[in-house]
Amino acid sequence: MGLGRFGGGLGVSKWLLDQGANVLVTDLASEKELSSQLELLGAHPNLNCVFEEHRLQDFSEADLVVANPAVPRPWENTYLQAAWDAKVRVTTEIEFVTQQINRSQAIGVTGTSGKSTTVSMIHAALKAGGVRSHLGGNIGGSLLDSIDAIQQNDIIVLELSSAMLWWLDRAGGWSPHVAVLTTIEANHLDWHGTLEEYTRCKQLIFTHQTEGDISLTQDSSDSFADLSVLGKHNERNAALAFKAVESIGLDSNEARRGIQSFTGLPHRLQEVRTGYYNDSKSTTPMATKLAIDSFPDSAKVHVIVGGYDKQIDLSLLAKQSSRVGGMYAIGATGKEIATLAGRNVFVCENLGCAVQTAQQSMKEGDILLLSPGCASWDQFDNYEKRGEQFCELINSIS
Protein backbone atom coordinates (compact mmCIF):
# COMPACT_ATOMS: atom_id res chain seq x y z
CA MET A 1 0.00 0.00 0.00
CA GLY A 2 1.83 3.04 -1.31
CA LEU A 3 4.92 2.46 -3.43
CA GLY A 4 5.96 5.98 -2.48
CA ARG A 5 8.93 8.01 -3.67
CA PHE A 6 11.54 7.48 -0.94
CA GLY A 7 12.56 3.91 -1.68
CA GLY A 8 11.00 1.98 1.21
CA GLY A 9 8.07 0.71 -0.84
CA LEU A 10 10.37 -0.06 -3.75
CA GLY A 11 12.80 -1.93 -1.51
CA VAL A 12 10.19 -4.08 0.19
CA SER A 13 8.47 -4.86 -3.13
CA LYS A 14 11.74 -6.08 -4.68
CA TRP A 15 12.61 -8.04 -1.54
CA LEU A 16 9.22 -9.78 -1.42
CA LEU A 17 9.48 -10.68 -5.09
CA ASP A 18 12.92 -12.16 -4.38
CA GLN A 19 11.31 -14.29 -1.65
CA GLY A 20 8.92 -15.73 -4.23
CA ALA A 21 5.84 -13.75 -3.19
CA ASN A 22 3.09 -12.57 -5.49
CA VAL A 23 3.13 -8.80 -5.04
CA LEU A 24 0.36 -6.31 -5.80
CA VAL A 25 1.48 -2.67 -5.61
CA THR A 26 -1.47 -0.34 -5.04
CA ASP A 27 -0.95 3.44 -5.03
CA LEU A 28 -3.20 6.48 -5.35
CA ALA A 29 -0.62 8.14 -7.62
CA SER A 30 -0.69 7.60 -11.36
CA GLU A 31 1.62 5.31 -13.29
CA LYS A 32 3.24 8.40 -14.81
CA GLU A 33 3.88 9.97 -11.40
CA LEU A 34 5.59 6.77 -10.23
CA SER A 35 7.47 6.14 -13.48
CA SER A 36 10.98 6.43 -12.02
CA GLN A 37 10.18 4.06 -9.13
CA LEU A 38 8.48 1.58 -11.49
CA GLU A 39 11.49 1.64 -13.79
CA LEU A 40 13.71 0.66 -10.86
CA LEU A 41 11.24 -2.02 -9.81
CA GLY A 42 11.18 -3.51 -13.29
CA ALA A 43 8.89 -6.14 -14.76
CA HIS A 44 8.31 -9.42 -12.93
CA PRO A 45 5.88 -12.29 -13.58
CA ASN A 46 4.70 -12.13 -9.94
CA LEU A 47 4.13 -8.35 -9.93
CA ASN A 48 0.83 -6.56 -10.53
CA CYS A 49 -0.01 -2.90 -10.03
CA VAL A 50 -3.12 -0.83 -9.35
CA PHE A 51 -2.78 2.93 -9.86
CA GLU A 52 -4.93 5.92 -8.87
CA GLU A 53 -7.10 3.90 -6.49
CA HIS A 54 -7.21 1.33 -3.72
CA ARG A 55 -9.66 -1.58 -3.84
CA LEU A 56 -11.14 -3.04 -0.68
CA GLN A 57 -10.90 -6.63 -1.91
CA ASP A 58 -7.15 -6.30 -2.44
CA PHE A 59 -6.77 -5.66 1.29
CA SER A 60 -9.32 -8.14 2.63
CA GLU A 61 -8.16 -11.00 0.37
CA ALA A 62 -4.39 -10.60 0.76
CA ASP A 63 -2.17 -12.88 2.85
CA LEU A 64 -0.16 -9.86 3.98
CA VAL A 65 -0.50 -6.08 3.63
CA VAL A 66 2.61 -3.88 3.74
CA ALA A 67 1.58 -0.29 4.51
CA ASN A 68 3.63 2.77 3.70
CA PRO A 69 4.28 4.66 6.99
CA ALA A 70 3.28 7.90 5.23
CA VAL A 71 -0.37 6.78 5.24
CA PRO A 72 -1.85 9.11 7.92
CA ARG A 73 -3.92 7.89 10.87
CA PRO A 74 -3.81 4.24 9.81
CA TRP A 75 -6.25 3.33 12.59
CA GLU A 76 -8.90 5.31 10.66
CA ASN A 77 -7.98 4.06 7.18
CA THR A 78 -10.84 2.22 5.43
CA TYR A 79 -8.56 -0.11 3.50
CA LEU A 80 -6.31 -1.05 6.41
CA GLN A 81 -9.41 -1.59 8.53
CA ALA A 82 -10.72 -3.97 5.84
CA ALA A 83 -7.51 -5.97 6.18
CA TRP A 84 -7.70 -6.04 9.97
CA ASP A 85 -11.39 -7.03 9.87
CA ALA A 86 -10.45 -9.94 7.60
CA LYS A 87 -7.67 -10.98 10.05
CA VAL A 88 -5.00 -10.10 7.48
CA ARG A 89 -1.64 -9.19 8.99
CA VAL A 90 -0.59 -5.59 8.28
CA THR A 91 3.09 -4.73 8.52
CA THR A 92 5.68 -2.22 7.23
CA GLU A 93 9.06 -2.27 5.53
CA ILE A 94 10.82 -1.20 8.73
CA GLU A 95 9.34 -4.18 10.62
CA PHE A 96 10.82 -6.52 8.02
CA VAL A 97 14.18 -4.81 8.48
CA THR A 98 14.13 -5.12 12.27
CA GLN A 99 13.19 -8.80 11.98
CA GLN A 100 16.23 -9.45 9.79
CA ILE A 101 18.88 -7.70 11.88
CA ASN A 102 20.52 -8.27 15.25
CA ARG A 103 19.19 -5.62 17.63
CA SER A 104 22.51 -5.49 19.49
CA GLN A 105 24.13 -4.09 16.32
CA ALA A 106 21.60 -1.27 15.92
CA ILE A 107 21.81 2.44 16.67
CA GLY A 108 18.43 4.11 16.17
CA VAL A 109 17.78 7.85 16.00
CA THR A 110 14.48 9.69 16.14
CA GLY A 111 13.41 13.27 16.83
CA THR A 112 11.56 16.15 15.25
CA SER A 113 14.69 17.89 14.01
CA GLY A 114 18.22 16.74 13.31
CA LYS A 115 17.71 13.00 12.99
CA SER A 116 18.96 12.71 9.38
CA THR A 117 22.03 14.80 10.18
CA THR A 118 22.67 12.86 13.40
CA VAL A 119 22.50 9.43 11.75
CA SER A 120 24.76 10.70 8.97
CA MET A 121 27.27 12.01 11.51
CA ILE A 122 27.19 8.65 13.31
CA HIS A 123 27.76 6.90 9.98
CA ALA A 124 30.69 9.25 9.20
CA ALA A 125 32.23 8.69 12.65
CA LEU A 126 32.01 4.90 12.32
CA LYS A 127 33.56 5.04 8.85
CA ALA A 128 36.44 7.18 10.17
CA GLY A 129 36.93 4.64 12.95
CA GLY A 130 37.17 1.77 10.50
CA VAL A 131 33.81 0.25 11.47
CA ARG A 132 31.56 -1.00 8.68
CA SER A 133 28.12 0.57 9.05
CA HIS A 134 24.85 0.41 7.14
CA LEU A 135 22.61 3.50 7.03
CA GLY A 136 18.87 3.09 6.51
CA GLY A 137 15.34 3.73 7.68
CA ASN A 138 13.57 7.05 7.20
CA ILE A 139 16.59 8.64 5.54
CA GLY A 140 15.54 6.84 2.35
CA GLY A 141 15.95 3.58 0.51
CA SER A 142 15.72 0.18 2.17
CA LEU A 143 18.25 -2.04 3.90
CA LEU A 144 16.36 -5.17 2.84
CA ASP A 145 18.38 -5.54 -0.35
CA SER A 146 21.65 -5.49 1.62
CA ILE A 147 20.67 -7.62 4.63
CA ASP A 148 22.88 -10.48 3.47
CA ALA A 149 25.90 -8.14 3.37
CA ILE A 150 25.60 -7.18 7.05
CA GLN A 151 28.34 -8.93 9.03
CA GLN A 152 28.50 -9.78 12.71
CA ASN A 153 30.68 -6.81 13.73
CA ASP A 154 28.94 -4.23 11.53
CA ILE A 155 26.78 -1.45 12.94
CA ILE A 156 23.31 -0.68 11.57
CA VAL A 157 22.29 2.98 11.84
CA LEU A 158 18.55 3.60 11.49
CA GLU A 159 16.66 6.86 11.24
CA LEU A 160 13.21 6.17 12.70
CA SER A 161 10.18 8.39 12.16
CA SER A 162 7.31 8.68 14.63
CA ALA A 163 5.11 6.77 12.16
CA MET A 164 7.65 3.95 11.89
CA LEU A 165 7.80 3.71 15.67
CA TRP A 166 3.98 3.58 15.86
CA TRP A 167 3.95 0.63 13.45
CA LEU A 168 6.79 -1.16 15.25
CA ASP A 169 4.98 -0.78 18.56
CA ARG A 170 1.76 -2.11 17.06
CA ALA A 171 3.66 -5.16 15.83
CA GLY A 172 4.85 -5.96 19.36
CA GLY A 173 7.55 -3.38 19.86
CA TRP A 174 11.20 -2.96 18.95
CA SER A 175 13.95 -0.70 20.26
CA PRO A 176 17.59 -0.47 19.14
CA HIS A 177 20.52 -1.29 21.42
CA VAL A 178 21.52 2.39 21.31
CA ALA A 179 18.43 4.63 21.19
CA VAL A 180 18.90 8.33 20.45
CA LEU A 181 16.32 11.12 20.68
CA THR A 182 17.18 14.56 19.29
CA THR A 183 14.26 16.96 19.89
CA ILE A 184 10.50 16.86 20.26
CA GLU A 185 8.43 19.77 18.96
CA ALA A 186 4.92 19.87 17.54
CA ASN A 187 4.94 18.15 14.15
CA HIS A 188 2.91 15.70 12.05
CA LEU A 189 -0.26 16.40 13.99
CA ASP A 190 -2.14 15.65 10.76
CA TRP A 191 -0.83 12.07 11.11
CA HIS A 192 -0.97 11.58 14.89
CA GLY A 193 -3.93 13.75 15.83
CA THR A 194 -2.44 15.26 19.00
CA LEU A 195 0.92 16.43 20.29
CA GLU A 196 0.61 13.93 23.14
CA GLU A 197 0.29 11.02 20.73
CA TYR A 198 3.16 12.31 18.58
CA THR A 199 5.35 12.63 21.69
CA ARG A 200 4.39 9.13 22.85
CA CYS A 201 5.43 7.68 19.50
CA LYS A 202 8.80 9.43 19.55
CA GLN A 203 9.50 8.08 23.04
CA LEU A 204 8.68 4.53 21.90
CA ILE A 205 12.28 4.31 20.72
CA PHE A 206 13.22 3.63 24.37
CA THR A 207 10.20 1.54 25.43
CA HIS A 208 11.43 -1.89 24.40
CA GLN A 209 15.04 -1.53 25.51
CA THR A 210 16.40 -3.99 28.06
CA GLU A 211 19.14 -3.98 30.69
CA GLY A 212 22.49 -3.09 29.13
CA ASP A 213 20.97 -0.99 26.35
CA ILE A 214 21.89 2.68 25.97
CA SER A 215 19.47 5.65 25.91
CA LEU A 216 20.64 9.09 24.83
CA THR A 217 18.85 12.44 24.55
CA GLN A 218 20.04 15.80 23.29
CA ASP A 219 21.39 18.31 25.81
CA SER A 220 20.61 21.91 24.91
CA SER A 221 23.95 23.04 26.40
CA ASP A 222 26.09 20.71 24.27
CA SER A 223 28.55 22.08 21.72
CA PHE A 224 31.06 20.66 19.28
CA ALA A 225 34.01 22.50 17.75
CA ASP A 226 35.35 22.75 14.19
CA LEU A 227 32.37 21.35 12.30
CA SER A 228 32.05 21.64 8.54
CA VAL A 229 28.32 22.48 8.85
CA LEU A 230 26.62 25.63 10.12
CA GLY A 231 24.58 26.17 13.24
CA LYS A 232 24.45 25.66 17.00
CA HIS A 233 21.77 23.01 16.40
CA ASN A 234 24.28 21.01 14.37
CA GLU A 235 26.78 21.31 17.22
CA ARG A 236 24.15 19.64 19.43
CA ASN A 237 23.53 16.98 16.75
CA ALA A 238 27.27 16.36 16.55
CA ALA A 239 27.63 16.05 20.33
CA LEU A 240 24.81 13.50 20.38
CA ALA A 241 26.32 11.52 17.50
CA PHE A 242 29.65 11.53 19.33
CA LYS A 243 28.03 10.17 22.50
CA ALA A 244 26.32 7.43 20.49
CA VAL A 245 29.51 6.10 18.90
CA GLU A 246 31.55 6.59 22.06
CA SER A 247 28.99 4.45 23.91
CA ILE A 248 29.84 1.46 21.71
CA GLY A 249 33.58 1.88 22.18
CA LEU A 250 34.67 3.83 19.10
CA ASP A 251 37.95 5.69 19.54
CA SER A 252 37.08 9.27 20.49
CA ASN A 253 39.73 10.91 18.28
CA GLU A 254 38.61 8.98 15.21
CA ALA A 255 34.95 9.67 16.01
CA ARG A 256 35.64 13.39 16.34
CA ARG A 257 37.57 13.45 13.06
CA GLY A 258 34.74 11.69 11.23
CA ILE A 259 32.06 14.02 12.57
CA GLN A 260 34.13 17.13 11.82
CA SER A 261 34.66 15.97 8.24
CA PHE A 262 30.90 15.60 7.62
CA THR A 263 29.94 18.31 5.11
CA GLY A 264 26.17 18.11 5.45
CA LEU A 265 23.22 16.69 3.55
CA PRO A 266 21.43 18.21 0.55
CA HIS A 267 18.54 20.55 1.46
CA ARG A 268 19.86 21.13 5.00
CA LEU A 269 21.49 24.57 5.12
CA GLN A 270 23.15 23.66 1.82
CA GLU A 271 25.09 26.55 0.31
CA VAL A 272 23.94 26.82 -3.31
CA ARG A 273 26.24 29.73 -4.08
CA THR A 274 27.65 32.56 -1.99
CA GLY A 275 24.83 34.07 0.03
CA TYR A 276 22.15 31.55 -0.99
CA TYR A 277 21.16 28.60 1.19
CA ASN A 278 18.78 25.69 0.55
CA ASP A 279 17.21 24.44 3.80
CA SER A 280 14.17 22.82 2.20
CA LYS A 281 14.26 19.96 4.74
CA SER A 282 13.10 22.52 7.33
CA THR A 283 9.49 21.44 7.88
CA THR A 284 8.86 22.84 11.38
CA PRO A 285 8.89 26.42 12.71
CA MET A 286 11.70 25.54 15.13
CA ALA A 287 13.84 24.26 12.24
CA THR A 288 13.45 27.64 10.52
CA LYS A 289 14.37 29.50 13.70
CA LEU A 290 17.49 27.36 14.11
CA ALA A 291 18.45 27.98 10.48
CA ILE A 292 18.17 31.76 10.95
CA ASP A 293 20.15 31.45 14.21
CA SER A 294 23.01 29.88 12.21
CA PHE A 295 23.91 33.26 10.67
CA PRO A 296 25.68 36.00 12.68
CA ASP A 297 23.27 38.80 11.73
CA SER A 298 19.63 37.77 11.28
CA ALA A 299 18.79 41.25 9.93
CA LYS A 300 20.72 40.36 6.79
CA VAL A 301 18.75 37.13 6.27
CA HIS A 302 15.83 37.05 3.85
CA VAL A 303 13.83 33.87 4.40
CA ILE A 304 11.30 32.01 2.25
CA VAL A 305 8.72 30.18 4.36
CA GLY A 306 5.39 28.38 4.02
CA GLY A 307 3.94 25.28 2.42
CA TYR A 308 1.59 22.44 3.28
CA ASP A 309 -0.54 22.80 6.41
CA LYS A 310 0.35 20.07 8.94
CA GLN A 311 -2.05 21.65 11.46
CA ILE A 312 0.70 22.87 13.75
CA ASP A 313 1.06 26.27 15.42
CA LEU A 314 2.84 28.64 13.02
CA SER A 315 3.24 31.57 15.42
CA LEU A 316 6.93 30.85 16.06
CA LEU A 317 7.53 30.84 12.31
CA ALA A 318 5.68 34.13 11.84
CA LYS A 319 7.58 35.66 14.79
CA GLN A 320 10.85 35.34 12.84
CA SER A 321 9.64 38.12 10.54
CA SER A 322 10.58 40.72 13.16
CA ARG A 323 14.26 39.73 13.17
CA VAL A 324 15.00 39.11 9.48
CA GLY A 325 15.57 41.42 6.54
CA GLY A 326 12.46 40.10 4.85
CA MET A 327 10.10 37.12 4.90
CA TYR A 328 8.46 35.71 1.78
CA ALA A 329 5.51 33.37 2.40
CA ILE A 330 4.36 30.79 -0.14
CA GLY A 331 1.97 27.86 -0.33
CA ALA A 332 -1.12 26.85 1.61
CA THR A 333 0.11 28.46 4.85
CA GLY A 334 1.42 31.67 3.28
CA LYS A 335 -1.53 33.92 4.12
CA GLU A 336 -1.83 32.55 7.66
CA ILE A 337 1.88 33.24 8.30
CA ALA A 338 1.49 36.79 6.97
CA THR A 339 -1.58 37.40 9.14
CA LEU A 340 0.19 36.11 12.24
CA ALA A 341 3.29 38.19 11.50
CA GLY A 342 1.48 41.41 10.70
CA ARG A 343 4.49 43.05 9.05
CA ASN A 344 7.62 42.47 6.95
CA VAL A 345 6.03 39.52 5.11
CA PHE A 346 5.41 39.36 1.37
CA VAL A 347 2.83 36.76 0.28
CA CYS A 348 4.05 35.16 -2.94
CA GLU A 349 2.23 32.83 -5.29
CA ASN A 350 5.09 30.37 -5.62
CA LEU A 351 8.80 29.80 -5.05
CA GLY A 352 9.85 31.57 -8.23
CA CYS A 353 7.88 34.66 -7.23
CA ALA A 354 9.41 34.55 -3.74
CA VAL A 355 12.98 34.42 -5.08
CA GLN A 356 12.26 37.29 -7.48
CA THR A 357 10.63 39.44 -4.78
CA ALA A 358 13.48 38.77 -2.35
CA GLN A 359 16.06 39.74 -5.00
CA GLN A 360 14.39 43.14 -5.30
CA SER A 361 14.66 43.75 -1.54
CA MET A 362 18.13 42.36 -0.84
CA LYS A 363 21.21 44.53 -0.39
CA GLU A 364 24.88 43.69 -0.80
CA GLY A 365 25.96 41.15 1.82
CA ASP A 366 22.43 39.90 2.46
CA ILE A 367 21.55 36.21 2.50
CA LEU A 368 18.60 34.42 0.90
CA LEU A 369 17.51 31.34 2.83
CA LEU A 370 14.87 28.83 1.82
CA SER A 371 13.76 27.42 5.18
CA PRO A 372 10.02 26.86 4.86
CA GLY A 373 9.10 25.58 8.31
CA CYS A 374 6.31 23.63 6.59
CA ALA A 375 6.03 20.46 4.53
CA SER A 376 6.13 20.69 0.73
CA TRP A 377 3.12 18.63 -0.36
CA ASP A 378 0.88 21.52 -1.39
CA GLN A 379 3.07 22.57 -4.34
CA PHE A 380 5.77 19.88 -4.55
CA ASP A 381 5.96 16.08 -4.40
CA ASN A 382 8.50 16.30 -1.57
CA TYR A 383 11.04 18.61 0.05
CA GLU A 384 13.74 17.44 -2.38
CA LYS A 385 11.77 18.74 -5.37
CA ARG A 386 11.25 22.04 -3.57
CA GLY A 387 14.96 22.33 -2.81
CA GLU A 388 15.95 21.36 -6.34
CA GLN A 389 13.71 24.05 -7.81
CA PHE A 390 15.22 26.62 -5.45
CA CYS A 391 18.74 25.61 -6.53
CA GLU A 392 17.73 25.90 -10.19
CA LEU A 393 16.26 29.36 -9.60
CA ILE A 394 19.37 30.56 -7.76
CA ASN A 395 21.79 29.13 -10.31
CA SER A 396 19.88 30.91 -13.09
CA ILE A 397 20.52 34.31 -11.49
CA SER A 398 23.12 36.15 -13.54
C-alpha positions in Angstrom: 0.0 0.0 0.0 1.8 3.0 -1.3 4.9 2.5 -3.4 6.0 6.0 -2.5 8.9 8.0 -3.7 11.5 7.5 -0.9 12.6 3.9 -1.7 11.0 2.0 1.2 8.1 0.7 -0.8 10.4 -0.1 -3.8 12.8 -1.9 -1.5 10.2 -4.1 0.2 8.5 -4.9 -3.1 11.7 -6.1 -4.7 12.6 -8.0 -1.5 9.2 -9.8 -1.4 9.5 -10.7 -5.1 12.9 -12.2 -4.4 11.3 -14.3 -1.6 8.9 -15.7 -4.2 5.8 -13.8 -3.2 3.1 -12.6 -5.5 3.1 -8.8 -5.0 0.4 -6.3 -5.8 1.5 -2.7 -5.6 -1.5 -0.3 -5.0 -0.9 3.4 -5.0 -3.2 6.5 -5.3 -0.6 8.1 -7.6 -0.7 7.6 -11.4 1.6 5.3 -13.3 3.2 8.4 -14.8 3.9 10.0 -11.4 5.6 6.8 -10.2 7.5 6.1 -13.5 11.0 6.4 -12.0 10.2 4.1 -9.1 8.5 1.6 -11.5 11.5 1.6 -13.8 13.7 0.7 -10.9 11.2 -2.0 -9.8 11.2 -3.5 -13.3 8.9 -6.1 -14.8 8.3 -9.4 -12.9 5.9 -12.3 -13.6 4.7 -12.1 -9.9 4.1 -8.4 -9.9 0.8 -6.6 -10.5 0.0 -2.9 -10.0 -3.1 -0.8 -9.3 -2.8 2.9 -9.9 -4.9 5.9 -8.9 -7.1 3.9 -6.5 -7.2 1.3 -3.7 -9.7 -1.6 -3.8 -11.1 -3.0 -0.7 -10.9 -6.6 -1.9 -7.1 -6.3 -2.4 -6.8 -5.7 1.3 -9.3 -8.1 2.6 -8.2 -11.0 0.4 -4.4 -10.6 0.8 -2.2 -12.9 2.8 -0.2 -9.9 4.0 -0.5 -6.1 3.6 2.6 -3.9 3.7 1.6 -0.3 4.5 3.6 2.8 3.7 4.3 4.7 7.0 3.3 7.9 5.2 -0.4 6.8 5.2 -1.9 9.1 7.9 -3.9 7.9 10.9 -3.8 4.2 9.8 -6.3 3.3 12.6 -8.9 5.3 10.7 -8.0 4.1 7.2 -10.8 2.2 5.4 -8.6 -0.1 3.5 -6.3 -1.0 6.4 -9.4 -1.6 8.5 -10.7 -4.0 5.8 -7.5 -6.0 6.2 -7.7 -6.0 10.0 -11.4 -7.0 9.9 -10.4 -9.9 7.6 -7.7 -11.0 10.0 -5.0 -10.1 7.5 -1.6 -9.2 9.0 -0.6 -5.6 8.3 3.1 -4.7 8.5 5.7 -2.2 7.2 9.1 -2.3 5.5 10.8 -1.2 8.7 9.3 -4.2 10.6 10.8 -6.5 8.0 14.2 -4.8 8.5 14.1 -5.1 12.3 13.2 -8.8 12.0 16.2 -9.4 9.8 18.9 -7.7 11.9 20.5 -8.3 15.3 19.2 -5.6 17.6 22.5 -5.5 19.5 24.1 -4.1 16.3 21.6 -1.3 15.9 21.8 2.4 16.7 18.4 4.1 16.2 17.8 7.8 16.0 14.5 9.7 16.1 13.4 13.3 16.8 11.6 16.1 15.2 14.7 17.9 14.0 18.2 16.7 13.3 17.7 13.0 13.0 19.0 12.7 9.4 22.0 14.8 10.2 22.7 12.9 13.4 22.5 9.4 11.7 24.8 10.7 9.0 27.3 12.0 11.5 27.2 8.6 13.3 27.8 6.9 10.0 30.7 9.3 9.2 32.2 8.7 12.6 32.0 4.9 12.3 33.6 5.0 8.9 36.4 7.2 10.2 36.9 4.6 13.0 37.2 1.8 10.5 33.8 0.3 11.5 31.6 -1.0 8.7 28.1 0.6 9.0 24.8 0.4 7.1 22.6 3.5 7.0 18.9 3.1 6.5 15.3 3.7 7.7 13.6 7.1 7.2 16.6 8.6 5.5 15.5 6.8 2.4 16.0 3.6 0.5 15.7 0.2 2.2 18.2 -2.0 3.9 16.4 -5.2 2.8 18.4 -5.5 -0.4 21.6 -5.5 1.6 20.7 -7.6 4.6 22.9 -10.5 3.5 25.9 -8.1 3.4 25.6 -7.2 7.1 28.3 -8.9 9.0 28.5 -9.8 12.7 30.7 -6.8 13.7 28.9 -4.2 11.5 26.8 -1.4 12.9 23.3 -0.7 11.6 22.3 3.0 11.8 18.6 3.6 11.5 16.7 6.9 11.2 13.2 6.2 12.7 10.2 8.4 12.2 7.3 8.7 14.6 5.1 6.8 12.2 7.7 4.0 11.9 7.8 3.7 15.7 4.0 3.6 15.9 4.0 0.6 13.5 6.8 -1.2 15.3 5.0 -0.8 18.6 1.8 -2.1 17.1 3.7 -5.2 15.8 4.9 -6.0 19.4 7.5 -3.4 19.9 11.2 -3.0 19.0 14.0 -0.7 20.3 17.6 -0.5 19.1 20.5 -1.3 21.4 21.5 2.4 21.3 18.4 4.6 21.2 18.9 8.3 20.5 16.3 11.1 20.7 17.2 14.6 19.3 14.3 17.0 19.9 10.5 16.9 20.3 8.4 19.8 19.0 4.9 19.9 17.5 4.9 18.1 14.2 2.9 15.7 12.0 -0.3 16.4 14.0 -2.1 15.6 10.8 -0.8 12.1 11.1 -1.0 11.6 14.9 -3.9 13.8 15.8 -2.4 15.3 19.0 0.9 16.4 20.3 0.6 13.9 23.1 0.3 11.0 20.7 3.2 12.3 18.6 5.4 12.6 21.7 4.4 9.1 22.9 5.4 7.7 19.5 8.8 9.4 19.6 9.5 8.1 23.0 8.7 4.5 21.9 12.3 4.3 20.7 13.2 3.6 24.4 10.2 1.5 25.4 11.4 -1.9 24.4 15.0 -1.5 25.5 16.4 -4.0 28.1 19.1 -4.0 30.7 22.5 -3.1 29.1 21.0 -1.0 26.4 21.9 2.7 26.0 19.5 5.6 25.9 20.6 9.1 24.8 18.8 12.4 24.5 20.0 15.8 23.3 21.4 18.3 25.8 20.6 21.9 24.9 23.9 23.0 26.4 26.1 20.7 24.3 28.6 22.1 21.7 31.1 20.7 19.3 34.0 22.5 17.7 35.4 22.8 14.2 32.4 21.4 12.3 32.0 21.6 8.5 28.3 22.5 8.8 26.6 25.6 10.1 24.6 26.2 13.2 24.4 25.7 17.0 21.8 23.0 16.4 24.3 21.0 14.4 26.8 21.3 17.2 24.2 19.6 19.4 23.5 17.0 16.8 27.3 16.4 16.6 27.6 16.0 20.3 24.8 13.5 20.4 26.3 11.5 17.5 29.7 11.5 19.3 28.0 10.2 22.5 26.3 7.4 20.5 29.5 6.1 18.9 31.6 6.6 22.1 29.0 4.4 23.9 29.8 1.5 21.7 33.6 1.9 22.2 34.7 3.8 19.1 38.0 5.7 19.5 37.1 9.3 20.5 39.7 10.9 18.3 38.6 9.0 15.2 35.0 9.7 16.0 35.6 13.4 16.3 37.6 13.5 13.1 34.7 11.7 11.2 32.1 14.0 12.6 34.1 17.1 11.8 34.7 16.0 8.2 30.9 15.6 7.6 29.9 18.3 5.1 26.2 18.1 5.4 23.2 16.7 3.5 21.4 18.2 0.6 18.5 20.5 1.5 19.9 21.1 5.0 21.5 24.6 5.1 23.1 23.7 1.8 25.1 26.6 0.3 23.9 26.8 -3.3 26.2 29.7 -4.1 27.7 32.6 -2.0 24.8 34.1 0.0 22.1 31.6 -1.0 21.2 28.6 1.2 18.8 25.7 0.5 17.2 24.4 3.8 14.2 22.8 2.2 14.3 20.0 4.7 13.1 22.5 7.3 9.5 21.4 7.9 8.9 22.8 11.4 8.9 26.4 12.7 11.7 25.5 15.1 13.8 24.3 12.2 13.4 27.6 10.5 14.4 29.5 13.7 17.5 27.4 14.1 18.5 28.0 10.5 18.2 31.8 11.0 20.1 31.5 14.2 23.0 29.9 12.2 23.9 33.3 10.7 25.7 36.0 12.7 23.3 38.8 11.7 19.6 37.8 11.3 18.8 41.3 9.9 20.7 40.4 6.8 18.7 37.1 6.3 15.8 37.1 3.8 13.8 33.9 4.4 11.3 32.0 2.2 8.7 30.2 4.4 5.4 28.4 4.0 3.9 25.3 2.4 1.6 22.4 3.3 -0.5 22.8 6.4 0.3 20.1 8.9 -2.1 21.6 11.5 0.7 22.9 13.8 1.1 26.3 15.4 2.8 28.6 13.0 3.2 31.6 15.4 6.9 30.9 16.1 7.5 30.8 12.3 5.7 34.1 11.8 7.6 35.7 14.8 10.8 35.3 12.8 9.6 38.1 10.5 10.6 40.7 13.2 14.3 39.7 13.2 15.0 39.1 9.5 15.6 41.4 6.5 12.5 40.1 4.8 10.1 37.1 4.9 8.5 35.7 1.8 5.5 33.4 2.4 4.4 30.8 -0.1 2.0 27.9 -0.3 -1.1 26.9 1.6 0.1 28.5 4.8 1.4 31.7 3.3 -1.5 33.9 4.1 -1.8 32.5 7.7 1.9 33.2 8.3 1.5 36.8 7.0 -1.6 37.4 9.1 0.2 36.1 12.2 3.3 38.2 11.5 1.5 41.4 10.7 4.5 43.1 9.0 7.6 42.5 7.0 6.0 39.5 5.1 5.4 39.4 1.4 2.8 36.8 0.3 4.1 35.2 -2.9 2.2 32.8 -5.3 5.1 30.4 -5.6 8.8 29.8 -5.0 9.8 31.6 -8.2 7.9 34.7 -7.2 9.4 34.5 -3.7 13.0 34.4 -5.1 12.3 37.3 -7.5 10.6 39.4 -4.8 13.5 38.8 -2.3 16.1 39.7 -5.0 14.4 43.1 -5.3 14.7 43.7 -1.5 18.1 42.4 -0.8 21.2 44.5 -0.4 24.9 43.7 -0.8 26.0 41.2 1.8 22.4 39.9 2.5 21.6 36.2 2.5 18.6 34.4 0.9 17.5 31.3 2.8 14.9 28.8 1.8 13.8 27.4 5.2 10.0 26.9 4.9 9.1 25.6 8.3 6.3 23.6 6.6 6.0 20.5 4.5 6.1 20.7 0.7 3.1 18.6 -0.4 0.9 21.5 -1.4 3.1 22.6 -4.3 5.8 19.9 -4.6 6.0 16.1 -4.4 8.5 16.3 -1.6 11.0 18.6 0.1 13.7 17.4 -2.4 11.8 18.7 -5.4 11.3 22.0 -3.6 15.0 22.3 -2.8 16.0 21.4 -6.3 13.7 24.1 -7.8 15.2 26.6 -5.4 18.7 25.6 -6.5 17.7 25.9 -10.2 16.3 29.4 -9.6 19.4 30.6 -7.8 21.8 29.1 -10.3 19.9 30.9 -13.1 20.5 34.3 -11.5 23.1 36.1 -13.5 
